[in-house]
Amino acid sequence: MRKYVYIAALLVAATSCKVATTIADTASELLRGEVVARAGSHKLHRTQLESYIPSGVSREDSINLAHRYINAWAEDLLLLDMAEEQLSEADKDVSAELEDYRRTLLKYRYEQRYIEQRLDTLVTDEEMARYYNDNLGKFRLERPVVKARYLILPAGSKSLKTLRKLISAEDEESAVEAANLSATSAIKYVDAADTWTDALLLAQELGMDYSTMMSSQKGQFVEWTDENNVLHLAYLVEWVPAGKTAPLEYCKPRIRDLVLSSRKHELEQRLEQDVLQDARKNNKLVIY
């Protein structure tokens, strides 16, 4: 409260525009908080700095973040000051670049609106199958893809033998039983028997590196015990090795993106043609 009274008294006592301006600046700084850094004529106030640091971080992290922010803030402003001082008026004139950027941005936004209003985003299964069969060479696998059930559990678990049998069974009842038993005896269990997965992602899910997983494969099982005596076990329901053509189901998200990208490109070309045709038709474009 005393601070605000002091500020008001200073403003009332001012007798000239210059003094009033100086006191108003001082009052503004008091209201905003203490200055924590200065770079040339620029001042960084505590309130600005505090707004950058998230709540709940440790004191050490808070200090590190503060130093990082202050250095970036100072570098940015000092470099700007040097540019203002040392560049010629011609060099500082960026109006042409700004106008060019404005025109590019406006054209881009219009093109995006044009495409959004006309793009058919529905890609049917028939279209994806046709694209897949016409472009098999695009879908060669760099790494294997798998359908798998996998779990992580203590190596000495009494449930291991039963779970090994259940996850390798083909009937739905066994899969349900494996899930129920894993809920009480496994650290982690996932049934991805109906989903194609990149072998690299499977290795990550199992907590293994890719090369370790590949060397740990025995038939349809991948099995590895870590240094904490925890077993990482996967049953490979299906497996397509690297170099082969990826299954259609695995490729569908990529195919959809490729089809939509092709449609967007066609719309862009149509827009370019329509602009010129309309301009000629309406005498907006005249070539002498």
Beta strands, then each sheet from edge to edge (+ up, - down):
strand 1: 35-39
strand 2: 42-45
strand 3: 145-154
strand 4: 188-198
strand 5: 217-218
strand 6: 221-225
strand 7: 230-240
sheet 1: 1+ 2-
sheet 2: 4+ 3- 7+ 6- 5+
end
